[in-house]
Amino acid sequence: MRIDIEDLTVRLAGRDVLTGAQLFAAEGETVGLVGPNGSGKSTLLRTVYRHLRPHAGRVLLAGRDLRSLGAAEAARRIAALPQERGAEADFTVREMVALGRTPYQRAFAGESAADRELVAEALAEVGLQGHEHRGFASLSGGERQRALLARAFAQQPEVLVLDEPTNHLDVQHQIDLLALLRARRRTTLISLHDLNAAASLCDRLHVLDRGAVVASGPPREVLTAELLAEVFGVRAAVVDHPLTGDPLIAFDHRAGAGGRTPRP
Ligand SMILES: Nc1ncnc2c1ncn2[C@@H]1O[C@H](COP(=O)(O)OP(=O)(O)OP(=O)(O)O)[C@@H](O)[C@H]1O
């Protein structure tokens, strides 16, 4: 399902933290948001999963304004892996993942056999089978992240919105997660700090800087040494990955602030 973000402005505490963002993800496309801390990535994603309201502009899902959908319909169509965490203390892992099925259940109807199967499949997909009965609060940061991803998968959404999903994951689980997302080929909006992961996963990237989209296109066109210096303030060479051929950003970890004044 296609998603369009039209001229989106979000105002928080009297300040426009996102201004006139314009982008889309076509059916089945994986579109990445990258940008420095505080550039507006989470704000944009929060507006898509209806945690925030636009001040101006709109988000369209298959041509329909997101705000015209009811809560259950929106939850069936869009699943989010947000950065903020709610009160999750008392759930088991299985209960947490099963929450992904609630938008499909009639009040008091409980779980169907199909729901149970989808929950088990989602747990297996993220490698958490065998951990169903553990308390969610007892999981490590990376295990929690995987359980929340399983909840999003169990929701069987048409659009996945993932805010920094590789946070807390060790390198093997990062790579596994990217492989899972590639295999699913669902319309996906994803923010990533790891630019090499973004370059290998995303069909197209949008670079955010101080609340505005400043560059858009396929990773190879967008992630140039000039852009990395200008937007991220780092020195880097962009080369071909020797194993995959993807763009590989080799950062100069010895360089200084790249001549850019640090952000407040
Ligand atoms: N509830 C809020 N009230 C006021 N300002 C906010 C609020 N939430 C976020 N902001 C500000 O909006 C700007 C964009 O924040 P956002 O979280 O979208 O950035 P980000 O690109 O996701 O950053 P990071 O990479 O650090 O996660 C920041 O300056 C942030 O301080």
The ligand as an SDF file (V2000), in Angstrom:
LIG
                    3D

 31 33  0  0  0  0  0  0  0  0999 V2000
    7.5040   16.7690   22.6360 N   0  0  0  0  0  0  0  0  0  0  0  0
    8.3780   17.6620   22.1700 C   0  0  0  0  0  0  0  0  0  0  0  0
    8.3090   18.9570   22.5120 N   0  0  0  0  0  0  0  0  0  0  0  0
    9.1740   19.8690   22.0270 C   0  0  0  0  0  0  0  0  0  0  0  0
   10.1640   19.5670   21.1570 N   0  0  0  0  0  0  0  0  0  0  0  0
   10.2890   18.2930   20.7750 C   0  0  0  0  0  0  0  0  0  0  0  0
    9.4090   17.2560   21.2450 C   0  0  0  0  0  0  0  0  0  0  0  0
    9.7740   16.1000   20.6950 N   0  0  0  0  0  0  0  0  0  0  0  0
   10.8380   16.3740   19.9150 C   0  0  0  0  0  0  0  0  0  0  0  0
   11.1430   17.6720   19.9500 N   0  0  0  0  0  0  0  0  0  0  0  0
   12.2460   18.3550   19.2250 C   0  0  0  0  0  0  0  0  0  0  0  0
   12.0190   18.1870   17.8380 O   0  0  0  0  0  0  0  0  0  0  0  0
   13.2500   18.0670   17.1390 C   0  0  0  0  0  0  0  0  0  0  0  0
   13.2080   16.8040   16.2930 C   0  0  0  0  0  0  0  0  0  0  0  0
   13.2180   15.6880   17.1690 O   0  0  0  0  0  0  0  0  0  0  0  0
   13.1340   14.1880   16.6030 P   0  0  0  0  0  0  0  0  0  0  0  0
   13.0180   13.2980   17.7870 O   0  0  0  0  0  0  0  0  0  0  0  0
   12.0950   14.1220   15.5560 O   0  0  0  0  0  0  0  0  0  0  0  0
   14.5790   14.0520   15.9290 O   0  0  0  0  0  0  0  0  0  0  0  0
   15.3170   12.7500   15.3940 P   0  0  0  0  0  0  0  0  0  0  0  0
   15.8600   13.1030   14.0450 O   0  0  0  0  0  0  0  0  0  0  0  0
   14.4350   11.5650   15.4780 O   0  0  0  0  0  0  0  0  0  0  0  0
   16.5020   12.6530   16.4430 O   0  0  0  0  0  0  0  0  0  0  0  0
   17.3670   11.4030   17.0290 P   0  0  0  0  0  0  0  0  0  0  0  0
   18.2810   11.0010   15.9110 O   0  0  0  0  0  0  0  0  0  0  0  0
   18.1260   12.0660   18.1320 O   0  0  0  0  0  0  0  0  0  0  0  0
   16.4190   10.3430   17.4830 O   0  0  0  0  0  0  0  0  0  0  0  0
   14.3360   18.0610   18.2060 C   0  0  0  0  0  0  0  0  0  0  0  0
   14.8900   19.3480   18.2700 O   0  0  0  0  0  0  0  0  0  0  0  0
   13.5870   17.7230   19.4810 C   0  0  0  0  0  0  0  0  0  0  0  0
   14.2220   18.2870   20.6000 O   0  0  0  0  0  0  0  0  0  0  0  0
  1  2  1  0
  2  3  1  0
  2  7  2  0
  3  4  2  0
  4  5  1  0
  5  6  2  0
  6  7  1  0
  6 10  1  0
  7  8  1  0
  8  9  2  0
  9 10  1  0
 10 11  1  0
 11 12  1  0
 11 30  1  0
 12 13  1  0
 13 14  1  0
 13 28  1  0
 14 15  1  0
 15 16  1  0
 16 17  2  0
 16 18  1  0
 16 19  1  0
 19 20  1  0
 20 21  2  0
 20 22  1  0
 20 23  1  0
 23 24  1  0
 24 25  2  0
 24 26  1  0
 24 27  1  0
 28 29  1  0
 28 30  1  0
 30 31  1  0
M  END
$$$$
